[in-house]
Amino acid sequence: MIRLTLYTTLGCHLCTQLEGLLHTLANEPVALEHVEISEDEALVARYGVRIPVLADANGAELDRGLDPERLGEWLRQRGWLDEAALAAWFAPPPEPTPTPAYQRHGRRYLG
């Protein structure tokens, strides 16, 4: 299990997005310790404009890791990246299957 610290604050939608991306790209389950920065002036001074910030057990930090490439590289350096998930993230969406047209009472209808 991957254990990380997430420096966050109440109502941080970017933090929620980062959590979803992290769970998508990690190659094993992730346990996050959420640290609320608003309750500590030192944490606000350090992380206030940088959140969301991920930190590993060694203290290495990734701030504003919402870019899949940056987060992927950070995870790759630690051996935690699911390469297939990252490739799928950047793959173009599949082409929709066209619905055939049909005729009824002399009128043509699309799918």
C-alpha positions, 0 to 999 in steps of 0.5 A, a space after each residue: 500500500 502506498 502511504 502519502 500525506 495530502 496537505 489540503 484545506 476544507 472545500 479544496 476542489 483541486 485536492 479532490 481532483 488530485 485524489 481521483 487522479 492519484 487513485 487512477 494512476 497508482 499501481 496499488 492502493 493509496 492511503 492518504 493522510 489528510 493534513 488540514 493546513 488552515 489550523 496551523 499558521 506555519 502550514 498556511 505560510 508553507 502550503 497556502 498557495 501551493 495546495 494540493 501538496 502530496 508528500 511521501 514518507 521521505 518528505 519529497 513533495 509534489 505541489 499542484 500535481 494536477 497535471 497527469 504527466 507531472 504526477 505520473 513522473 513523480 509516481 514513476 520515480 517511486 515505482 508506483 505508476 501504473 503505466 497502462 493507466 497513464 497511457 489510457 489517460 492520454 489515449 484518444 477517446 474511441 470513435 462512437 459507433 454510428 447508428 444506422 438510419 432507417 426509413 419508415 413510411 417514406 421518411 428517413 430517420 437517424 438512429 
